[in-house]
Amino acid sequence: MERQRTIKSQVTVSGVGLMLGKPVNLTLKPAGPDEGITFRRTDLAGKPSLKATFENFSDEIPHCTSLKNEDVRVVGVEHLLSALAGLGVDNVIVEMDAEEPPAGDGSAEIFVKAIRGAGLVELDSERRYINLGEEICISENGRQLIAVPSDTFKITFVFDHPKLPSQVVTFEITPDSYESEIGQARTFCFESEAQEIKSKGFGLGGSEENVILLSDDSCSPKGELRLPGEFARHKVLDLIGDLALLGARPKAHVIAIRSGHDFNIRLVERLVERRGWLDRPIEASEIYRVLPHRFPFMMVDRVLAIEPKRRIVAVKNVTYNETFFQGHFPGTPVMPAVLQVEALAQAGGYLLMDGVQEGMIGYFAAVGQAKFRRPVIPGDQLILEVEVLRLRSRFGKLRGVAKVKGEVATEAEFTITIGGR
Protein backbone atom coordinates (compact mmCIF):
# COMPACT_ATOMS: atom_id res chain seq x y z
CA MET A 1 0.00 0.00 0.00
CA GLU A 2 1.39 3.37 -1.02
CA ARG A 3 0.74 6.01 1.61
CA GLN A 4 -0.17 9.67 1.27
CA ARG A 5 2.52 12.27 1.88
CA THR A 6 2.89 15.81 3.13
CA ILE A 7 5.91 18.03 3.69
CA LYS A 8 7.98 17.59 6.85
CA SER A 9 8.39 21.28 7.71
CA GLN A 10 7.04 24.58 6.45
CA VAL A 11 8.93 26.53 3.81
CA THR A 12 8.48 29.99 2.24
CA VAL A 13 9.25 31.30 -1.25
CA SER A 14 8.78 34.85 -2.51
CA GLY A 15 8.65 36.62 -5.83
CA VAL A 16 6.34 38.25 -8.35
CA GLY A 17 3.34 36.59 -10.02
CA LEU A 18 3.54 36.08 -13.78
CA MET A 19 -0.01 37.07 -14.80
CA LEU A 20 -0.81 39.88 -12.34
CA GLY A 21 2.71 41.08 -11.57
CA LYS A 22 2.14 41.44 -7.82
CA PRO A 23 4.73 40.57 -5.15
CA VAL A 24 3.83 37.55 -3.03
CA ASN A 25 5.09 35.48 -0.14
CA LEU A 26 4.00 31.85 -0.36
CA THR A 27 4.36 29.41 2.54
CA LEU A 28 3.85 25.66 2.31
CA LYS A 29 2.74 23.99 5.55
CA PRO A 30 2.21 20.32 6.45
CA ALA A 31 -1.36 18.99 6.30
CA GLY A 32 -3.06 15.86 7.61
CA PRO A 33 -4.25 12.82 5.65
CA ASP A 34 -7.08 13.28 3.13
CA GLU A 35 -6.94 17.09 3.46
CA GLY A 36 -5.67 17.56 -0.09
CA ILE A 37 -4.18 20.85 -1.26
CA THR A 38 -5.70 23.90 0.44
CA PHE A 39 -4.94 27.51 -0.49
CA ARG A 40 -5.28 30.11 2.27
CA ARG A 41 -5.35 33.84 1.45
CA THR A 42 -3.65 35.46 4.44
CA ASP A 43 -4.11 38.94 2.93
CA LEU A 44 -7.91 38.76 3.15
CA ALA A 45 -10.11 39.23 6.20
CA GLY A 46 -10.68 35.94 7.97
CA LYS A 47 -7.94 34.24 5.93
CA PRO A 48 -10.41 32.32 3.73
CA SER A 49 -9.35 29.01 2.21
CA LEU A 50 -9.95 27.29 -1.10
CA LYS A 51 -9.48 23.64 -2.09
CA ALA A 52 -7.52 22.74 -5.22
CA THR A 53 -10.30 20.74 -6.87
CA PHE A 54 -11.96 20.64 -10.26
CA GLU A 55 -15.13 21.97 -8.67
CA ASN A 56 -13.30 25.24 -7.89
CA PHE A 57 -11.68 25.63 -11.33
CA SER A 58 -12.05 29.09 -12.88
CA ASP A 59 -11.30 30.22 -16.43
CA GLU A 60 -11.62 33.95 -15.70
CA ILE A 61 -7.98 34.60 -16.65
CA PRO A 62 -6.65 33.18 -19.94
CA HIS A 63 -3.46 31.13 -20.43
CA CYS A 64 -3.39 29.77 -16.88
CA THR A 65 -5.24 27.65 -14.33
CA SER A 66 -7.07 29.47 -11.55
CA LEU A 67 -9.39 28.57 -8.68
CA LYS A 68 -12.36 30.49 -7.30
CA ASN A 69 -15.07 29.95 -4.70
CA GLU A 70 -17.37 32.86 -3.93
CA ASP A 71 -15.05 35.83 -3.20
CA VAL A 72 -11.82 33.82 -2.81
CA ARG A 73 -9.55 33.46 -5.84
CA VAL A 74 -6.06 32.20 -6.61
CA VAL A 75 -4.54 32.65 -10.07
CA GLY A 76 -1.96 30.78 -12.13
CA VAL A 77 -1.48 27.87 -9.74
CA GLU A 78 -0.61 25.20 -12.32
CA HIS A 79 3.18 25.22 -11.80
CA LEU A 80 2.84 24.86 -8.03
CA LEU A 81 0.23 22.11 -8.36
CA SER A 82 2.46 20.40 -10.91
CA ALA A 83 5.45 20.38 -8.56
CA LEU A 84 3.37 19.04 -5.68
CA ALA A 85 1.85 16.27 -7.81
CA GLY A 86 5.12 15.49 -9.56
CA LEU A 87 7.00 15.04 -6.28
CA GLY A 88 4.19 13.03 -4.70
CA VAL A 89 2.77 15.54 -2.19
CA ASP A 90 -0.88 14.70 -1.52
CA ASN A 91 -1.69 17.08 1.34
CA VAL A 92 -0.41 20.60 2.00
CA ILE A 93 -1.58 24.04 3.10
CA VAL A 94 -0.54 26.88 0.78
CA GLU A 95 -0.62 30.29 2.45
CA MET A 96 -0.30 33.34 0.16
CA ASP A 97 -0.48 37.07 0.87
CA ALA A 98 -1.55 37.78 -2.73
CA GLU A 99 -3.65 35.89 -5.25
CA GLU A 100 -0.88 34.43 -7.44
CA PRO A 101 2.19 32.26 -6.67
CA PRO A 102 5.64 33.60 -7.60
CA ALA A 103 6.69 32.93 -11.19
CA GLY A 104 10.28 31.98 -10.39
CA ASP A 105 12.09 31.39 -13.67
CA GLY A 106 8.90 30.33 -15.49
CA SER A 107 9.30 26.65 -14.62
CA ALA A 108 8.31 24.73 -11.48
CA GLU A 109 11.87 24.69 -10.15
CA ILE A 110 11.26 27.31 -7.44
CA PHE A 111 8.65 24.97 -5.93
CA VAL A 112 10.64 21.78 -6.51
CA LYS A 113 13.58 23.20 -4.54
CA ALA A 114 11.27 24.39 -1.76
CA ILE A 115 9.54 21.01 -1.44
CA ARG A 116 12.84 19.12 -1.50
CA GLY A 117 14.18 21.47 1.17
CA ALA A 118 11.15 20.93 3.38
CA GLY A 119 11.36 17.16 3.05
CA LEU A 120 8.50 14.68 2.80
CA VAL A 121 6.82 12.48 5.38
CA GLU A 122 4.38 9.59 4.94
CA LEU A 123 0.93 9.74 6.52
CA ASP A 124 -1.20 6.96 7.93
CA SER A 125 -3.64 6.92 5.03
CA GLU A 126 -3.65 5.19 1.67
CA ARG A 127 -2.93 7.26 -1.44
CA ARG A 128 -5.90 7.79 -3.73
CA TYR A 129 -5.93 6.70 -7.35
CA ILE A 130 -8.30 6.98 -10.28
CA ASN A 131 -8.83 3.79 -12.31
CA LEU A 132 -10.13 4.44 -15.79
CA GLY A 133 -11.80 1.13 -16.55
CA GLU A 134 -11.85 2.08 -20.22
CA GLU A 135 -10.15 4.43 -22.68
CA ILE A 136 -11.18 8.09 -22.78
CA CYS A 137 -10.72 10.13 -25.97
CA ILE A 138 -11.43 13.83 -26.55
CA SER A 139 -10.84 15.40 -29.99
CA GLU A 140 -11.50 18.86 -31.38
CA ASN A 141 -9.97 20.95 -34.19
CA GLY A 142 -6.75 18.96 -34.44
CA ARG A 143 -6.32 18.73 -30.66
CA GLN A 144 -6.58 15.39 -28.94
CA LEU A 145 -6.35 13.89 -25.47
CA ILE A 146 -6.41 10.14 -24.95
CA ALA A 147 -6.27 8.45 -21.55
CA VAL A 148 -5.55 4.71 -21.61
CA PRO A 149 -5.75 2.48 -18.50
CA SER A 150 -2.29 1.79 -17.10
CA ASP A 151 -0.64 0.47 -13.95
CA THR A 152 1.41 3.68 -13.72
CA PHE A 153 0.98 7.39 -14.51
CA LYS A 154 2.56 8.23 -17.87
CA ILE A 155 2.29 11.19 -20.24
CA THR A 156 3.16 11.43 -23.92
CA PHE A 157 2.97 14.92 -25.39
CA VAL A 158 3.07 15.74 -29.10
CA PHE A 159 3.97 19.42 -29.52
CA ASP A 160 2.94 20.37 -33.05
CA HIS A 161 3.13 24.10 -33.83
CA PRO A 162 2.95 25.44 -37.42
CA LYS A 163 5.95 27.74 -36.83
CA LEU A 164 8.13 25.40 -34.77
CA PRO A 165 9.69 21.94 -35.15
CA SER A 166 7.57 19.13 -33.75
CA GLN A 167 8.57 17.70 -30.38
CA VAL A 168 7.45 14.41 -28.84
CA VAL A 169 8.27 13.35 -25.27
CA THR A 170 7.12 10.48 -23.05
CA PHE A 171 7.65 10.20 -19.30
CA GLU A 172 6.53 7.94 -16.51
CA ILE A 173 5.71 10.48 -13.83
CA THR A 174 7.82 9.78 -10.74
CA PRO A 175 9.50 12.22 -8.32
CA ASP A 176 12.89 11.52 -9.94
CA SER A 177 11.71 11.95 -13.54
CA TYR A 178 9.76 15.06 -12.61
CA GLU A 179 12.70 16.76 -10.94
CA SER A 180 15.26 15.91 -13.62
CA GLU A 181 13.19 15.91 -16.82
CA ILE A 182 10.06 18.05 -16.38
CA GLY A 183 10.13 20.55 -13.51
CA GLN A 184 12.90 22.66 -15.08
CA ALA A 185 11.05 23.30 -18.38
CA ARG A 186 10.03 26.96 -18.75
CA THR A 187 7.02 28.88 -20.03
CA PHE A 188 7.32 30.12 -23.61
CA CYS A 189 5.46 32.33 -26.07
CA PHE A 190 5.99 34.48 -29.16
CA GLU A 191 6.76 38.18 -28.70
CA SER A 192 3.48 39.17 -30.36
CA GLU A 193 1.54 36.84 -28.03
CA ALA A 194 3.23 38.40 -25.01
CA GLN A 195 2.26 41.88 -26.21
CA GLU A 196 -1.34 40.80 -26.80
CA ILE A 197 -1.59 39.25 -23.32
CA LYS A 198 -0.21 42.42 -21.72
CA SER A 199 -2.64 44.58 -23.70
CA LYS A 200 -5.46 42.71 -21.94
CA GLY A 201 -4.00 43.49 -18.52
CA PHE A 202 -2.28 40.14 -17.89
CA GLY A 203 1.28 38.83 -18.10
CA LEU A 204 2.34 41.89 -16.10
CA GLY A 205 5.09 39.98 -14.29
CA GLY A 206 6.49 38.46 -17.46
CA SER A 207 10.06 39.13 -18.58
CA GLU A 208 12.95 37.39 -20.28
CA GLU A 209 13.85 36.10 -16.80
CA ASN A 210 10.73 33.93 -16.54
CA VAL A 211 9.45 33.42 -20.11
CA ILE A 212 11.20 32.00 -23.17
CA LEU A 213 10.38 34.65 -25.78
CA LEU A 214 10.32 33.51 -29.41
CA SER A 215 11.00 35.90 -32.26
CA ASP A 216 8.03 36.37 -34.58
CA ASP A 217 10.39 36.60 -37.56
CA SER A 218 12.93 33.84 -37.00
CA CYS A 219 10.87 31.75 -34.53
CA SER A 220 14.09 31.32 -32.55
CA PRO A 221 14.24 31.75 -28.77
CA LYS A 222 16.01 34.70 -27.19
CA GLY A 223 18.68 32.85 -25.26
CA GLU A 224 19.52 29.17 -25.01
CA LEU A 225 17.04 26.44 -24.22
CA ARG A 226 17.62 24.57 -21.00
CA LEU A 227 16.50 21.13 -22.20
CA PRO A 228 15.95 19.33 -25.52
CA GLY A 229 12.25 19.40 -26.35
CA GLU A 230 11.71 22.03 -23.65
CA PHE A 231 8.42 23.24 -25.11
CA ALA A 232 6.89 19.75 -25.03
CA ARG A 233 8.31 19.17 -21.55
CA HIS A 234 6.67 22.36 -20.28
CA LYS A 235 3.36 21.23 -21.75
CA VAL A 236 3.75 18.01 -19.73
CA LEU A 237 4.44 20.16 -16.65
CA ASP A 238 1.23 22.11 -17.24
CA LEU A 239 -0.79 18.95 -17.84
CA ILE A 240 0.40 17.42 -14.55
CA GLY A 241 -0.66 20.61 -12.76
CA ASP A 242 -4.11 20.58 -14.33
CA LEU A 243 -4.60 16.88 -13.56
CA ALA A 244 -3.74 17.63 -9.92
CA LEU A 245 -7.25 19.11 -9.62
CA LEU A 246 -8.49 15.51 -9.55
CA GLY A 247 -7.29 15.12 -5.97
CA ALA A 248 -6.07 11.63 -6.89
CA ARG A 249 -3.36 10.13 -9.06
CA PRO A 250 -4.64 8.72 -12.38
CA LYS A 251 -3.61 5.20 -13.30
CA ALA A 252 -3.39 6.12 -16.94
CA HIS A 253 -1.17 6.77 -19.91
CA VAL A 254 -2.27 10.21 -21.11
CA ILE A 255 -1.45 11.01 -24.74
CA ALA A 256 -1.83 14.70 -25.57
CA ILE A 257 -1.63 16.33 -29.01
CA ARG A 258 -1.60 20.14 -29.20
CA SER A 259 -3.36 20.42 -25.85
CA GLY A 260 -3.40 23.41 -23.50
CA HIS A 261 -5.01 24.40 -20.21
CA ASP A 262 -8.54 24.79 -21.56
CA PHE A 263 -8.40 21.39 -23.26
CA ASN A 264 -6.68 19.69 -20.31
CA ILE A 265 -9.58 20.69 -18.08
CA ARG A 266 -11.98 18.81 -20.32
CA LEU A 267 -10.04 15.63 -19.58
CA VAL A 268 -10.05 16.47 -15.87
CA GLU A 269 -13.84 16.80 -16.05
CA ARG A 270 -14.14 13.34 -17.60
CA LEU A 271 -11.75 11.81 -15.08
CA VAL A 272 -13.59 13.35 -12.12
CA GLU A 273 -16.42 10.96 -12.97
CA ARG A 274 -13.98 8.07 -12.40
CA ARG A 275 -12.79 9.08 -8.93
CA GLY A 276 -12.94 6.04 -6.71
CA TRP A 277 -13.47 3.55 -9.58
CA LEU A 278 -12.13 0.14 -8.67
CA ASP A 279 -9.74 -2.14 -10.56
CA ARG A 280 -12.55 -4.70 -10.43
CA PRO A 281 -16.15 -4.32 -9.22
CA ILE A 282 -17.16 -5.51 -5.76
CA GLU A 283 -19.55 -8.37 -6.46
CA ALA A 284 -22.61 -9.55 -4.52
CA SER A 285 -20.73 -12.23 -2.55
CA GLU A 286 -18.48 -9.53 -1.08
CA ILE A 287 -21.37 -7.11 -0.53
CA TYR A 288 -23.10 -9.78 1.58
CA ARG A 289 -20.23 -9.58 4.07
CA VAL A 290 -21.11 -5.95 4.81
CA LEU A 291 -24.87 -5.63 4.24
CA PRO A 292 -27.33 -7.92 6.08
CA HIS A 293 -29.94 -7.82 3.28
CA ARG A 294 -30.73 -10.92 1.22
CA PHE A 295 -33.03 -11.86 -1.68
CA PRO A 296 -35.62 -10.65 -2.36
CA PHE A 297 -34.68 -7.42 -0.59
CA MET A 298 -31.05 -7.03 -1.64
CA MET A 299 -31.03 -3.93 -3.89
CA VAL A 300 -27.28 -3.65 -4.60
CA ASP A 301 -25.80 -6.09 -7.10
CA ARG A 302 -22.36 -4.58 -7.61
CA VAL A 303 -20.15 -1.69 -6.44
CA LEU A 304 -18.25 0.10 -9.22
CA ALA A 305 -16.56 2.90 -7.31
CA ILE A 306 -16.00 3.87 -3.71
CA GLU A 307 -14.21 6.63 -1.86
CA PRO A 308 -14.35 5.45 1.76
CA LYS A 309 -16.80 7.45 3.87
CA ARG A 310 -17.27 9.93 0.99
CA ARG A 311 -18.90 8.52 -2.14
CA ILE A 312 -20.06 5.29 -3.78
CA VAL A 313 -21.32 4.23 -7.21
CA ALA A 314 -23.26 0.95 -7.26
CA VAL A 315 -25.57 -0.99 -9.59
CA LYS A 316 -29.01 -2.55 -9.23
CA ASN A 317 -30.02 -4.66 -12.23
CA VAL A 318 -33.80 -4.53 -12.49
CA THR A 319 -34.90 -7.93 -13.83
CA TYR A 320 -38.29 -9.30 -14.91
CA ASN A 321 -38.38 -11.77 -12.01
CA GLU A 322 -38.35 -9.13 -9.24
CA THR A 323 -41.07 -10.19 -6.81
CA PHE A 324 -42.53 -6.68 -6.50
CA PHE A 325 -43.48 -6.68 -10.20
CA GLN A 326 -46.15 -9.31 -9.44
CA GLY A 327 -48.30 -6.63 -7.84
CA HIS A 328 -46.77 -3.33 -9.03
CA PHE A 329 -48.35 -3.40 -11.54
CA PRO A 330 -49.69 -6.51 -13.31
CA GLY A 331 -49.32 -5.94 -17.04
CA THR A 332 -47.42 -2.66 -16.53
CA PRO A 333 -44.45 -3.48 -14.28
CA VAL A 334 -42.84 -0.43 -12.64
CA MET A 335 -40.27 -0.50 -9.84
CA PRO A 336 -41.75 1.21 -6.76
CA ALA A 337 -40.09 4.56 -6.18
CA VAL A 338 -39.72 3.82 -2.47
CA LEU A 339 -37.63 0.76 -3.37
CA GLN A 340 -35.39 2.97 -5.50
CA VAL A 341 -34.82 5.05 -2.37
CA GLU A 342 -34.18 1.79 -0.49
CA ALA A 343 -31.56 0.86 -3.12
CA LEU A 344 -29.85 4.22 -2.59
CA ALA A 345 -29.97 3.70 1.17
CA GLN A 346 -28.41 0.24 0.84
CA ALA A 347 -25.60 1.66 -1.28
CA GLY A 348 -25.15 4.37 1.34
CA GLY A 349 -25.20 1.71 4.03
CA TYR A 350 -22.36 -0.15 2.33
CA LEU A 351 -20.42 3.11 2.14
CA LEU A 352 -20.80 3.74 5.88
CA MET A 353 -20.66 0.13 7.12
CA ASP A 354 -17.55 -1.04 5.25
CA GLY A 355 -14.90 -1.43 7.93
CA VAL A 356 -17.33 -1.14 10.87
CA GLN A 357 -16.98 -3.84 13.54
CA GLU A 358 -18.91 -7.08 13.12
CA GLY A 359 -22.37 -7.21 14.64
CA MET A 360 -23.29 -3.63 13.80
CA ILE A 361 -26.05 -2.72 11.36
CA GLY A 362 -27.17 0.42 9.54
CA TYR A 363 -30.75 1.59 10.12
CA PHE A 364 -32.74 3.88 7.81
CA ALA A 365 -33.55 6.83 10.11
CA ALA A 366 -34.97 9.60 7.90
CA VAL A 367 -35.61 10.59 4.31
CA GLY A 368 -36.30 13.95 2.70
CA GLN A 369 -36.06 16.00 -0.48
CA ALA A 370 -37.25 12.95 -2.44
CA LYS A 371 -38.08 13.46 -6.10
CA PHE A 372 -39.13 10.84 -8.63
CA ARG A 373 -38.34 11.77 -12.22
CA ARG A 374 -38.99 8.76 -14.44
CA PRO A 375 -40.31 5.17 -14.22
CA VAL A 376 -37.91 2.25 -13.84
CA ILE A 377 -39.00 -0.90 -15.67
CA PRO A 378 -37.72 -4.45 -16.17
CA GLY A 379 -34.43 -4.53 -18.06
CA ASP A 380 -33.24 -1.18 -16.71
CA GLN A 381 -29.91 -0.88 -14.95
CA LEU A 382 -30.14 1.48 -12.00
CA ILE A 383 -26.89 3.36 -11.32
CA LEU A 384 -26.83 4.38 -7.66
CA GLU A 385 -24.66 7.41 -6.85
CA VAL A 386 -24.46 8.32 -3.15
CA GLU A 387 -22.34 10.93 -1.38
CA VAL A 388 -21.88 11.73 2.30
CA LEU A 389 -23.16 15.16 3.34
CA ARG A 390 -22.40 14.87 7.06
CA LEU A 391 -20.75 12.11 9.06
CA ARG A 392 -20.38 11.37 12.76
CA SER A 393 -19.29 8.22 14.56
CA ARG A 394 -22.68 6.46 14.34
CA PHE A 395 -24.67 8.78 12.12
CA GLY A 396 -24.51 9.75 8.47
CA LYS A 397 -26.56 12.09 6.32
CA LEU A 398 -26.30 11.25 2.63
CA ARG A 399 -27.59 12.34 -0.75
CA GLY A 400 -28.37 9.80 -3.45
CA VAL A 401 -29.25 9.91 -7.13
CA ALA A 402 -30.48 6.87 -9.07
CA LYS A 403 -30.01 7.05 -12.84
CA VAL A 404 -31.05 5.00 -15.85
CA LYS A 405 -29.03 5.56 -19.04
CA GLY A 406 -27.75 8.85 -17.62
CA GLU A 407 -31.24 10.17 -16.79
CA VAL A 408 -32.19 10.85 -13.18
CA ALA A 409 -34.93 8.49 -12.02
CA THR A 410 -34.94 9.20 -8.28
CA GLU A 411 -33.08 11.49 -5.90
CA ALA A 412 -33.30 11.91 -2.14
CA GLU A 413 -31.48 12.85 1.03
CA PHE A 414 -31.54 10.34 3.86
CA THR A 415 -30.06 9.54 7.24
CA ILE A 416 -28.53 6.26 8.41
CA THR A 417 -27.69 5.42 12.01
CA ILE A 418 -25.38 2.58 13.00
CA GLY A 419 -26.24 0.35 15.95
CA GLY A 420 -26.27 -3.24 17.18
CA ARG A 421 -28.53 -5.93 15.78
N, C-alpha and C positions, 0 to 999 in steps of 0.2 A: 504494500500500500504506500503510495506516494503522499506525503503530508503537505499541507499548506505551509506557506512561509510568510514571514514579515521581516522587517529590518531589525537589527539587534539594538541599535541606538539611533537617536535622532541626528539629523544632519541638515545643514542649511546651505543653499546656493542663492546667489543674487545676480541680477543683470537687468536687461531691458527686453521687453516682449517684442516679438517680431511684427505682429499685426498692428498693435495699438501703440507701440513705442514708449510704453510707460515703465519706469523702474519698478522692480519687484524683489521682495525677499521671499523665498520659498523654503519651507521647512518640512521635511519628511519625518513622521513619527511612527513608532511601532503601533500596530493594531492587533486586536484579538482575532481568533478564528471566525470565519464566515462573515466578517465585517466588510470585506471587499475594499475597494479604493474610495475613500471619502475626501472630497475637497472641502476645506473650511476657509471662508473669507474673513480673515481677522480684521480687515479694514472696515467692515460693515457692522452696524449696531446689532448686538446679539450674536455676532460671529456665526452666521447661518452656514449650514453645511449642504452638500450636494453629492449624491452618489454618482460614480462613473458607470452608468448603465445606459443601454440603448434607449430606455424609456425617457431619459433626460437629454437625449441628443438634440442639438439645435443647429440649424443651417443658416442662422441669421447672418453670419460673416462668411464670405466665400473663401475658398482655397485653404480651409483648415477645418478641424473638428472641434466643436464647442459643446458645452453642456448648459442647460438652463432649466430651472424649476421655480416658477413664480418670479420673484424679483432677484433671485440669485443666479449669477452667470459666471462661467469661466470659459476662456477663449483659447483656442490653439493648443489644446492639451495632448495632441496626438504623439508628439515626441516623448513626452514624459510617460504616457501610458505605454508606449512601445518599449521603453527601457524597462519599466516595471514588469511587463509581460515577458519580455525577452530574457530577463534575468531570473524569472520565476518568482516574483513577489506577488502574492495573492491578496494580502491585506496591508493597508497602509493609510495613514492620515496625512493629507497634503494641506498644510496651512500656507496661505498666500495673503499678502497685504495689498494685492492688486488683482485684476481679473485675468491676467495672462502669465504663464510661466516664462522664465528667461529664455532667450533664444540660444544662448551659448554661441557656438560656431555654426549653427544651422543644422547640426546633426543631433543625435541623442547622447553624445559623449559626456556633456556636462552632468547628465543624470546618471549615466553608467558609472562614472567615477565617484559620484556621491553615494550611490547605492553600494558599490564595492567598498567604499570607505566605512560605511555604516555597518557592513556585515549583515549576514542573514541568519535567521534562526527558524527552526521547524516548530510548528504548532501541533497541538494534539487534535487535529481534525483532518479528514481525508480531502485531498485536492479534488476539485470538481472538474469534470470533463463533459464535453458534448459529443455524443455518438451520432453520426449522421443517419445510419440505417440504409440510406440510398444516396445516389449522386444528386447534386444540386447544380443546375446550370442557369445562368442569367446572361442574356445577350441583347445588345442594343447598339446600333450604329457603329459596328466594327469593334465595339468593346465587349469583353467576355470575362466572366468569372465562373469557374467550375470548381466545385468542392467534391472530392472523391473520398469515401471512407478509407481510413488508414489507421494503423496502430500508433503512429507518431504524428506530430504536427510538422508539416512541410509546406513550403511555398515555392512555386515557380512563377517568375514574373517575366513577361515578354514586353520589353519597352520598344515600342514601334512608333517613332515620330517622323513625320514627312521630311523634316529638315536635318535629322540627326541619324547616325548609324544605329541599326537595331542592336539591342542588348538583351541577352537572355541569361538569367541566373536561377539557380535552384539551391535551396538550403533546407536542411532539417533544423528546426528552430530549437536550439539548446542555449543555455547561458554562455557556453564557450563560443559557439558559432555566432551568436548575436554580438558579443563583445568584439570579436576579431574581424567579422565579415560584414556586419550590418550596421551596428550602432554608430560607426564613424562616418557613414555616408551622409552628405550634406544636401540641403535644399537647393534647388536650381530653378532658374527661369530666364527667359529672354529679356533683354533690356526694355523692349517695348512693353512686354507684359508687366514688368516691374513699374513702369511709368503709369500704365493704366490702373494697376492696383492702387498706387498712391493717389491717383486722381480721384478715386472713390473714397479716400479717407482711411485706407488700410495700408499695411506694409510699412508703417511709419518707423519701425525699428530696423528695417532692412538696410544692409550695407554690404560691401564686398567682404566684410569680416564674417558675415553669417549667411550669405547667399552666393552660390555660384552663378555669376551673371554670364549669359551667352550673348555674343555679338549677333545682332540681327543680320548683318551682312555676311560675315564669314562663318557664323554658327559655331565659332570656337569659344571656349571658356576663357575668361580673364583670369589667368593664373593656372597653376597645374592642378589636375585632378588628384585626389588622395588615393583612390582605389580604381582598378579596372572595372568597367561597368558600374560606375558610381551612381549614375542616374537610376538604373534598374534596382540597385541595392537600396537607394533611398525610397523608392516606391515600395519595396518590401518592408522597410522600416515603418512607413506610413500605414501599410496594410495591417501590420501587427498591432499598431496603436489603435486602429479602428476596430479590429476584432477583439481588443481588450474590453470593449463595451459589453461583450457577452457575459462577463463575470465568470467565465469558465474557459478552459483550454480546449479547443476543438481537436478531436481525433480525426484529422483530415489532411489531405494533400490539396492545397488551394492553388489553382492555376489561374493566373490573372493576365489578361491581354489588354493593354491600353487602359487600365483602370485607374481611377483617382478616388478622392474621398467620397464624393457623392455616390459613386457606383459601389464602392466598398460597403457603404452603409446599407445598400440594398441586400447584399449578402448577409450582413449582420442581422438584418430583419428576418431573413429566411432562417438563419441559424438559431435565432432566439426561440423559434417554435420547437427546436430540437433540444432545448436545455433539459437535462435530466433523462434523455432517452437512453435506454439500456442496450448493452451489447446483444442481449437476447431478452425476449419478453418474460415476465414472471407468469407462469402458467397456473392453472386452477389448483393443481396438487400442492403448489407452494403457498397459494393464497389461503388454502384451507388451514394451514398452520397458524395463520394470524387471525382470520375471521371465523367466527363460530357458525356462520350460516351454512346451510346445506340445501340441496334440491328439495322442493321446488322454489326455495326462497333465496338462493344464491344469485345475486344480480351482477357479479363481477366475474367475467371469464378470463381476463388477461390484463396484466399491467404492462403498459408500453414505456412509461417514463415516470421517474420519481425523483424529486428533490426532497430528502428527508425533512419532515415537519414543515414543508413549504408548499409543495405542489405535486400533483399526481395526474397522469393521463392513463385511463383504463378503458376497457372495452366490454360491452354487453352485447352479445349476438342474439338478436330477437328472432327465435325460430317459430315455426308453425305449431310445434308441439308444446308451447308454453301452456301451462294449465289454466292460466287466467283467461286465455282466449276462448275457452269453452263457454264462458258466460259474459264476456266483454269484447265484442258483442257477437252472438251467433250470426254467421253470414257476413258480418262486417267487423273482422277482428281488429281491435285497436288496443295498444298497450296502455293500461291506466296511467294517467299522469302522476298519480301519487306513487306508483311503483318506479317511475323514472326518477322521482325525488329520492326514493329508497335506494336506487342504484347509485345515485350521487353520494348519498350518505354512507353506503357501504364502501365506496372508493375512498371517501374521506376517512372512514373508520380504519381502513388499511393504512392510510397515510399516517394517522395518529398512533395506531396500535403497533406498528412494526417496531420491534425492539422493546416493547413494554413487557414487564415480567409476566410469566405464565399465570393463568388463573384470573387475569383481569379481562374486562369486556367493555366495549364502547356502547353507550346507550344514546339513542336519539332523544335529545332534550327539548329542542325547539326548532321551528321552521318559520321563515318569513320571506317577504319579497319574492314570492313564487310567481312565475309567469310561464304559461304554456303556449308555445308558438305554433306548433305543427303536430299532426298525428304521427305516431310511430306504429308501423305495421309489420307483420311477419316478413322476414327477409332483410329488414333494416339492421344496420350495425350502429349501435349507440356508442359514440365516443364521449367518455365521461371525463371532463376537465374540472379539477377541484383545486382550489388554493386556500391556504390558511390566512384568515384575516386577523385573528388574535389567538394567542396560545398561552395557556398556563399549565401547571403541572398535571391537572386532571380535568382540563376543560379546553375545548377548542371551538372557536367560531370560524366557519368556513363558507366559501362561496363556490357554487358548482354550476357548470353549464353542460348540458347534454346536447350533442349535435348529431345530425344525420347528414352525411354527404356535405359537410361544411355548414349546413343550416342549423340554427339554434332551434331545438325542439322544446327544451325546458331549462329554466334557470331558477335558482333559489339560493337563499342564505340559510344556514342551519347551524345548530349547536350540538356538539357531542360531548358527553361527560364520560369519564373512564372510572369504573368501579369494579368491585368483585362480583363474581357470578352468584 
